[in-house]
Amino acid sequence: MGASIGGKGWLGGGLASAALRLISIADDPREDDDARLRKRVGVAAGYLTIVAPLGVPAAAPTPLVGWVLALGLSLFSVGNLLVLARTKRFDRYVIALISSGAPFVLLTTALAGGVTTSSGGLVWAFLVPAYALLALGPRRATPWFGVFLATLLLAILLDPLIGGLVKPPPYAVQLVFYAQNIGVPLTITFVLLRYVDLRRRAAEARSEELLTNALPASIATRLKHGEARIADAYPSTSIVFADIASFTPWAQRTDPARVVALLDDLFSRFDTVAAEVGVEKIKTIGDAYMAAAGAVTAQPDHAEVAVRFGRAILAEAEDWCRANGLDLMLRVGIASGPVVGGVIGHRRITFDLWGDTVNTAARMESSGLPGRIHLSASARELLGGTHEYEEQQVDVKGLGTLTTYLLVDTLGLD
């Protein structure tokens, strides 16, 4: 019994593997999954075109003529698939496939006695633009819709002549073919349209995911709603800069793949902390990470939130170094005040913040100490007495000598 079940499973797997090989004859390993699936659907349509015409002789008043027509299209489809397998020229294959559709439908309509007695056979002609839409895209599919309309018009114009020359098939045959000619092509059309819509929705979801990963959610929403230019003032924010001390010499003597993998791991941890604490990641530049509290969403306690974030990423960086055997430390700088934010670029959209507060926060980081949070006077003033500080006199590039503060504790931040 077990051997029998195993044998059936092997047989089923073998059939599935064979079927996959048959529809994969146009695959190109350099293409993405969407292009590969589109080609496989096209190849499957070619195999369907081999089988579908074989019912025509039953509706033809002269079976021999019906068989010639049916086998002609079937053999043409076989040849088209063989050429595709050899050349991999998918566009040529598609055009050959859909070019045969309209003449074949027109001839079978005539064989069945015309438009009024062909039991809805002209519906098959709609598969031409429907499949062209999937395989060639909207712009190139439009002329094929014109071919469908021309086929319909020509069939109507020829109907008075055909109706007097060709005897219609028996009623039972008309009934069966009516069900087939309406049900099968419309089912195929539905499947194609459903597939196109699923592709569209998947592409939209991917685009939205990329947009919301690159931009704050509220900014991404405004862009999707059509705002052409986004520029806002944020009067009360705290900007956080973090940078890995001695990163450049370490990166120069380390395998590039390891550098990228470790940095991705660290910044992914920072992203998680940012979401948990409630700060907005703005960007990364090399080994520097920039975030903001109070922009894009106003936060009355933005300075406290920024400190909480700074302490959390220091802990994450320490854990990251320990886990990977690294002798590196993180510096964190925070400054508070007004900033301006906006979206720049058209091809590569980014959201950024500008202003003295941003520049000061960057200077706080670069002039700070590894493993410590370095605060500007503006941030220290907002934090008040909830922390202990070490006052510093620091010569800051571009800003002169400033009174700044190194955070000592995190009282009240548990």
Stockholm file with secondary structure:
# STOCKHOLM 1.0

chainA/1-414         MGASIGGKGWLGGGLASAALRLISIADDPREDDDARLRKRVGVAAGYLTIVAPLGVPAAAPTPLVGWVLALGLSLFSVGNLLVLARTKRFDRYVIALISSGAPFVLLTTALAGGVTTSSGGLVWAFLVPAYALLALGPRRATPWFGVFLATLLLAILLDPLIGGLVKPPPYAVQLVFYAQNIGVPLTITFVLLRYVDLRRRAAEARSEELLTNALPASIATRLKHGEARIADAYPSTSIVFADIASFTPWAQRTDPARVVALLDDLFSRFDTVAAEVGVEKIKTIGDAYMAAAGAVTAQPDHAEVAVRFGRAILAEAEDWCRANGLDLMLRVGIASGPVVGGVIGHRRITFDLWGDTVNTAARMESSGLPGRIHLSASARELLGGTHEYEEQQVDVKGLGTLTTYLLVDTLGLD
#=GR chainA/1-414 SS CHHHHHHHHHHHHHHHHHHHHHHTTTCCTTSCHHHHHHHHHHHHHHHHHHHGGGGHHHHCSSHHHHHHHHHHHHHHHHHHHHHHHHHCCHHHHHHHHHHTHHHHHHHHHHHTTSGGGTTTGGGGGGHHHHHHHHHHCHHHHHHHHHHHHHHHHHHHHHHHHHHHHSCCCCHHHHHHHHHHHHHHHHHHHHHHHHHHHHHHHHHHHHHHHHHHHHSCHHHHHHHHTTCSCCEEEEEEEEEEEEEEETHHHHHHTSCHHHHHHHHHHHHHHHHHHHHHHTCEEEEEETTEEEEEESSSSCCTTHHHHHHHHHHHHHHHHHHHHHHHTCCCEEEEEEEEEEEEEEEECSSSCEEEEESHHHHHHHHHHHTSCTTSEEECHHHHHHHTTSSCEEEEEEEETTTEEEEEEEECCCTTCC
#=GC SS_cons         CHHHHHHHHHHHHHHHHHHHHHHTTTCCTTSCHHHHHHHHHHHHHHHHHHHGGGGHHHHCSSHHHHHHHHHHHHHHHHHHHHHHHHHCCHHHHHHHHHHTHHHHHHHHHHHTTSGGGTTTGGGGGGHHHHHHHHHHCHHHHHHHHHHHHHHHHHHHHHHHHHHHHSCCCCHHHHHHHHHHHHHHHHHHHHHHHHHHHHHHHHHHHHHHHHHHHHSCHHHHHHHHTTCSCCEEEEEEEEEEEEEEETHHHHHHTSCHHHHHHHHHHHHHHHHHHHHHHTCEEEEEETTEEEEEESSSSCCTTHHHHHHHHHHHHHHHHHHHHHHHTCCCEEEEEEEEEEEEEEEECSSSCEEEEESHHHHHHHHHHHTSCTTSEEECHHHHHHHTTSSCEEEEEEEETTTEEEEEEEECCCTTCC
//
